[in-house]
Amino acid sequence: MNDMTKNIVLWLVIAGVLYVVASSINTQPTQQMLNYSAFIDNVENGNVDQVTIGDTRISGQMNDGTRFETVKPPAMDTNLIPTLIQNEVEVTGKEPERQGFLTQLFLSVLPILLILAIFIFFMRQMQGGGKGGGGPMTFGKSKARLMGEDQIKTTFADVAGVEEAKDEVQELVEFLRDPAKFQRLGGKIPRGVLMVGSPGTGKTLLAKAIAGEAKVPFFSISGSDFVEMFVGVGASRVRDMFDQAKKHAPCIIFIDEIDAVGRSRGAGLGGGHDEREQTLNQLLVEMDGFDDNDGVIVIAATNRPDVLDPALLRPGRFDRQVVVPVPDIDGREKILAVHMKKVPLAPDVNPRTIARGTPGFSGADLANLVNEAALLAARRNKRLVAMQEFEDAKDKVLMGAERRSMVMTEDEKRLTAYHEAGHALVGLEMDGCDPLHKVTIIPRGRALGVTMSLPERDRYTYSIYELKAKLAMMFGGRAAEEIIFGKERVTTGAGNDIKEATSLARRMITEYGFSEKLGPLRYEDNQEEVFLGHSVSQHKNVSDATAKVIDDEIRALIDAAESDAIRILTQRIDDLHTISNGLLEYETLSAEEVDSLLRGEPIDRPDDQEDSTGSSRSSVPTSGTANKKDRPTGGMEPEPQPQG
């Protein structure tokens, strides 16, 4: 309710109060009500001194000064006046009340005014009270949330692990602080900056940090907020958002998940007249309509730059692309240091060690890791978060939560132990495999057991030798089952291993060119989901003869990997039994404990190394790993077996 409405309501209340007071003050003296028959009797008896005759009422005064009033009957009494005159009653006529000009004018105009007021009220309500509120008519208004320069506390100090990206956007901060510095030399600041990176790498945080460093207003909106069921609504919101931004210039507009409206046009649906394309067209026009000195910078974030329309990425719109990558080991250490400031840490916590054991983790993953460690410490009634909690949290994130309550027979446990021991032993024997980190037969996630390896350093590429070693390790579990229990007792636990190995072998042949027969050619088109903006169907450009050669080469890789695994396990059958018995006894073995078993040394595991939940102590890794895509994602993990 605005000020004018409040004033009108106040004056109406005051007028009502004054009317009530006036009516109570101007009350007539007390009058005696007589029926008409009594009135006539009093007249005939000579008790009435004077009367005043109105349209419907007769009032008067008795000889003793008493006033009275009576109601005239509907039927006209022709004898009334003669009777009054005969009894010497003073008769006075009362003129009918006439309304003043202003009153008549007010009463005639009042219905029109009421209709007009109701119409204005409903229109203002539908438009959100004229302030862009939440009324039903506000779907054409921008839903961008404005944060003032004093509301944003995020700075570059809160963003870690993406130093190159910070350096690239530093010029935006300098321009917003001192635009004349660039304009003197004829330079134009990029109007649009597209941040590209995997989910959780800190794109939104970096955009807020730019606004926090520059101390300028910050408009934040999601790409999905533009799209509604009505055509033209998104375009209207784009116009309104840029109008608001120009009023607050210099400022930053941040559009998160811009792929919701920025997808390639020309999909053939809607004839180019669908809501999303209309919104994109308006966005392109608005970004072209900037003046050089508007001071409005658009920052957009997406993890799917491949689907964006080319017109959106041309110079003059989003002409600057900032890649926000998954952090390396140094970046992970800095990110952990930022998040650990909010957590009471024990003296034994070493962020570097945790960073080495968290390969491919994004900033959000690391924040979740620190939170999981804090939750574990709270459940264990500790006042400080120790390294043990971080290791347990890391295992939970990487391998899944433990399912100790799962009912397994001794035969299933023994089979799982040999399966995981086969993976571990082949991984130790093959030079190209990543170093062993941990092997467990405790069910985690959907797997009955897990064998986990961690690279010695951040890995970005792999050689054919290393990939073949990885294939052999994947078949270590199935090979161990076949050697120990026979071909007829091989279970479905290796199904996921076979799936991962087949996928890796296919990529080696069709994408990486690791085949002498086929050569360095790509035989595999994009096998992702069909995207209407690019193509509406998937085409197979491989002949039947070539497809057969591809299948033969894949089969050759798989057969060689399986043969290597069987050969290694047959030669080291005693070591296979040793690791398997150790797993059956301790359930979880670190790399150091596996080495101790193979050397014939006993495992020293004091009781004080057991946590409050009863789980075995996790080993602290001494090596880092590669990208997340290179982590064990189901490989070396036997799947749950059918019951019955």
GISUL-V873436 format. One record per residue. RES is the residue in three letters. PSI is psi in whole degrees, 0 to 359 (999 if undefined). OMEGA is omega in whole degrees, 0 to 359 (NA if undefined). Layout:
res: (RES;RES)
psi: (PSI;PSI)
omega: (OMEGA;OMEGA)
//
This chain:
res: (MET;ASN;ASP;MET;THR;LYS;ASN;ILE;VAL;LEU;TRP;LEU;VAL;ILE;ALA;GLY;VAL;LEU;TYR;VAL;VAL;ALA;SER;SER;ILE;ASN;THR;GLN;PRO;THR;GLN;GLN;MET;LEU;ASN;TYR;SER;ALA;PHE;ILE;ASP;ASN;VAL;GLU;ASN;GLY;ASN;VAL;ASP;GLN;VAL;THR;ILE;GLY;ASP;THR;ARG;ILE;SER;GLY;GLN;MET;ASN;ASP;GLY;THR;ARG;PHE;GLU;THR;VAL;LYS;PRO;PRO;ALA;MET;ASP;THR;ASN;LEU;ILE;PRO;THR;LEU;ILE;GLN;ASN;GLU;VAL;GLU;VAL;THR;GLY;LYS;GLU;PRO;GLU;ARG;GLN;GLY;PHE;LEU;THR;GLN;LEU;PHE;LEU;SER;VAL;LEU;PRO;ILE;LEU;LEU;ILE;LEU;ALA;ILE;PHE;ILE;PHE;PHE;MET;ARG;GLN;MET;GLN;GLY;GLY;GLY;LYS;GLY;GLY;GLY;GLY;PRO;MET;THR;PHE;GLY;LYS;SER;LYS;ALA;ARG;LEU;MET;GLY;GLU;ASP;GLN;ILE;LYS;THR;THR;PHE;ALA;ASP;VAL;ALA;GLY;VAL;GLU;GLU;ALA;LYS;ASP;GLU;VAL;GLN;GLU;LEU;VAL;GLU;PHE;LEU;ARG;ASP;PRO;ALA;LYS;PHE;GLN;ARG;LEU;GLY;GLY;LYS;ILE;PRO;ARG;GLY;VAL;LEU;MET;VAL;GLY;SER;PRO;GLY;THR;GLY;LYS;THR;LEU;LEU;ALA;LYS;ALA;ILE;ALA;GLY;GLU;ALA;LYS;VAL;PRO;PHE;PHE;SER;ILE;SER;GLY;SER;ASP;PHE;VAL;GLU;MET;PHE;VAL;GLY;VAL;GLY;ALA;SER;ARG;VAL;ARG;ASP;MET;PHE;ASP;GLN;ALA;LYS;LYS;HIS;ALA;PRO;CYS;ILE;ILE;PHE;ILE;ASP;GLU;ILE;ASP;ALA;VAL;GLY;ARG;SER;ARG;GLY;ALA;GLY;LEU;GLY;GLY;GLY;HIS;ASP;GLU;ARG;GLU;GLN;THR;LEU;ASN;GLN;LEU;LEU;VAL;GLU;MET;ASP;GLY;PHE;ASP;ASP;ASN;ASP;GLY;VAL;ILE;VAL;ILE;ALA;ALA;THR;ASN;ARG;PRO;ASP;VAL;LEU;ASP;PRO;ALA;LEU;LEU;ARG;PRO;GLY;ARG;PHE;ASP;ARG;GLN;VAL;VAL;VAL;PRO;VAL;PRO;ASP;ILE;ASP;GLY;ARG;GLU;LYS;ILE;LEU;ALA;VAL;HIS;MET;LYS;LYS;VAL;PRO;LEU;ALA;PRO;ASP;VAL;ASN;PRO;ARG;THR;ILE;ALA;ARG;GLY;THR;PRO;GLY;PHE;SER;GLY;ALA;ASP;LEU;ALA;ASN;LEU;VAL;ASN;GLU;ALA;ALA;LEU;LEU;ALA;ALA;ARG;ARG;ASN;LYS;ARG;LEU;VAL;ALA;MET;GLN;GLU;PHE;GLU;ASP;ALA;LYS;ASP;LYS;VAL;LEU;MET;GLY;ALA;GLU;ARG;ARG;SER;MET;VAL;MET;THR;GLU;ASP;GLU;LYS;ARG;LEU;THR;ALA;TYR;HIS;GLU;ALA;GLY;HIS;ALA;LEU;VAL;GLY;LEU;GLU;MET;ASP;GLY;CYS;ASP;PRO;LEU;HIS;LYS;VAL;THR;ILE;ILE;PRO;ARG;GLY;ARG;ALA;LEU;GLY;VAL;THR;MET;SER;LEU;PRO;GLU;ARG;ASP;ARG;TYR;THR;TYR;SER;ILE;TYR;GLU;LEU;LYS;ALA;LYS;LEU;ALA;MET;MET;PHE;GLY;GLY;ARG;ALA;ALA;GLU;GLU;ILE;ILE;PHE;GLY;LYS;GLU;ARG;VAL;THR;THR;GLY;ALA;GLY;ASN;ASP;ILE;LYS;GLU;ALA;THR;SER;LEU;ALA;ARG;ARG;MET;ILE;THR;GLU;TYR;GLY;PHE;SER;GLU;LYS;LEU;GLY;PRO;LEU;ARG;TYR;GLU;ASP;ASN;GLN;GLU;GLU;VAL;PHE;LEU;GLY;HIS;SER;VAL;SER;GLN;HIS;LYS;ASN;VAL;SER;ASP;ALA;THR;ALA;LYS;VAL;ILE;ASP;ASP;GLU;ILE;ARG;ALA;LEU;ILE;ASP;ALA;ALA;GLU;SER;ASP;ALA;ILE;ARG;ILE;LEU;THR;GLN;ARG;ILE;ASP;ASP;LEU;HIS;THR;ILE;SER;ASN;GLY;LEU;LEU;GLU;TYR;GLU;THR;LEU;SER;ALA;GLU;GLU;VAL;ASP;SER;LEU;LEU;ARG;GLY;GLU;PRO;ILE;ASP;ARG;PRO;ASP;ASP;GLN;GLU;ASP;SER;THR;GLY;SER;SER;ARG;SER;SER;VAL;PRO;THR;SER;GLY;THR;ALA;ASN;LYS;LYS;ASP;ARG;PRO;THR;GLY;GLY;MET;GLU;PRO;GLU;PRO;GLN;PRO;GLN;GLY)
psi: (124;180;321;316;319;318;318;313;320;314;325;319;316;316;319;317;315;321;317;317;316;318;327;330;319;26;141;156;160;127;145;126;126;146;165;323;317;322;315;320;317;324;313;332;357;21;350;129;309;153;154;120;122;195;318;345;153;121;155;194;136;171;329;8;356;133;150;169;142;161;130;139;154;323;133;127;105;341;0;309;312;321;317;318;319;327;17;44;132;119;130;134;144;123;136;141;133;134;145;169;316;321;316;319;318;316;328;328;340;313;321;318;319;316;317;319;317;319;314;320;311;322;319;323;318;335;16;31;19;6;18;32;208;27;167;341;6;10;346;355;151;140;14;134;123;128;122;171;336;347;338;114;354;132;179;339;336;353;120;157;357;58;318;319;321;319;325;328;0;325;332;317;316;322;316;330;318;80;327;333;323;323;336;325;11;11;147;128;144;130;332;137;123;120;123;133;165;159;136;7;350;29;312;319;320;320;318;324;325;313;322;323;321;345;53;160;151;111;125;130;150;149;330;341;345;331;123;183;344;134;130;343;314;318;320;320;323;314;314;321;316;329;316;319;321;330;334;10;147;141;176;133;121;117;108;144;58;345;347;329;348;14;157;138;175;29;345;0;125;1;30;8;19;166;318;317;322;319;316;317;317;323;318;317;317;321;332;339;6;143;163;331;23;325;20;121;127;124;124;151;141;154;10;68;343;339;358;149;136;329;336;335;359;157;137;341;258;81;6;120;122;118;123;95;171;129;150;192;321;318;320;322;317;321;317;321;323;313;332;347;333;2;133;117;147;159;338;0;126;106;327;317;318;321;322;329;8;68;138;7;136;178;320;323;318;322;319;324;313;320;317;320;319;321;320;317;322;319;331;10;41;152;340;149;114;176;328;320;320;321;317;320;320;317;322;319;317;318;353;165;146;142;71;338;354;130;120;139;165;325;319;321;318;319;318;322;315;323;309;325;324;315;312;317;317;320;325;327;320;126;328;355;152;150;143;137;312;147;135;151;11;125;131;129;236;0;147;340;162;136;120;133;149;128;161;339;172;127;133;338;158;143;167;327;316;324;323;322;322;320;316;320;323;327;3;322;313;320;320;318;318;321;316;315;352;159;329;347;10;134;179;1;339;9;317;325;315;319;311;319;318;317;316;317;320;317;323;323;312;338;319;350;33;40;127;326;318;336;182;65;149;120;0;119;176;117;14;180;153;130;122;331;339;309;151;3;163;132;142;114;22;129;165;322;317;321;323;320;319;313;319;318;320;317;323;318;315;316;319;318;317;321;318;317;315;319;314;314;327;319;328;48;325;318;326;316;322;310;319;316;323;320;320;330;314;348;320;131;133;173;319;322;324;316;320;317;317;333;356;13;146;155;121;104;88;159;332;351;359;129;176;340;355;358;153;154;133;144;147;119;154;19;158;179;178;202;163;327;345;0;161;107;72;338;152;28;110;136;159;136;149;142;143;999)
omega: (182;186;181;179;178;179;179;179;180;180;176;178;179;179;178;179;179;179;179;180;181;180;179;180;186;179;180;175;183;181;178;177;179;170;188;180;178;178;179;179;179;178;182;179;177;181;185;181;181;180;173;185;175;181;185;184;176;177;181;184;176;179;179;178;179;179;182;179;178;181;178;176;180;178;185;179;183;182;186;183;177;180;180;181;180;182;174;176;178;185;178;176;180;180;177;181;177;180;177;182;182;179;178;179;180;181;180;182;185;179;179;179;179;179;180;180;178;179;180;180;181;179;178;177;180;177;177;179;179;182;180;181;186;180;183;180;182;181;175;179;180;176;180;180;182;175;181;182;181;182;184;180;183;176;179;178;179;181;182;175;180;187;181;178;178;178;183;180;179;180;175;179;180;178;181;178;184;182;183;180;181;184;178;182;179;181;178;178;177;180;181;178;180;177;184;178;179;178;176;182;175;181;179;179;179;178;177;179;177;179;179;178;183;182;178;176;187;176;180;180;175;178;180;179;179;192;175;183;182;178;179;180;179;178;178;179;177;179;182;181;180;175;177;182;179;177;182;182;356;183;180;171;180;179;180;180;183;178;176;179;186;181;183;179;178;180;179;179;178;179;182;183;177;188;184;181;176;178;179;179;180;178;178;181;181;179;175;184;178;163;183;186;180;180;177;180;179;176;180;180;177;172;178;181;183;183;182;179;180;179;180;187;183;177;185;174;173;185;178;178;180;179;177;190;170;188;173;186;178;178;179;179;179;179;178;179;179;183;181;177;183;186;174;187;172;182;185;182;179;182;180;180;178;179;178;183;180;182;176;179;173;178;178;177;180;176;177;179;179;179;178;179;178;178;178;179;179;178;180;176;177;179;179;177;184;180;180;179;178;179;178;178;178;178;179;181;184;188;182;181;178;176;183;182;182;182;177;176;179;178;179;177;180;179;178;179;178;178;181;177;176;176;184;183;177;178;178;185;183;183;185;181;174;180;179;178;185;175;184;173;172;179;178;181;179;184;176;178;184;169;188;177;178;177;180;181;176;183;179;177;178;176;179;178;181;179;176;177;178;177;180;179;179;181;180;181;180;179;179;177;182;182;186;189;181;183;182;182;177;187;178;182;181;183;180;176;180;179;181;181;179;178;179;179;179;178;178;184;190;183;187;178;181;179;179;180;185;177;183;178;176;183;185;173;178;184;178;183;180;178;188;181;182;179;181;178;178;184;177;184;181;179;180;180;178;178;178;178;178;179;179;180;177;180;178;178;182;180;179;179;180;179;178;181;180;180;182;182;178;179;184;184;180;178;177;178;182;181;181;178;177;178;179;181;187;179;180;180;173;180;180;179;176;177;179;179;181;176;181;181;178;179;179;181;181;180;181;176;176;180;185;180;180;180;182;179;178;177;178;183;178;181;177;182;182;182;182;182;181;175;174;180;179;177;181;181;178;180;176;184;179;180;176;NA)
//
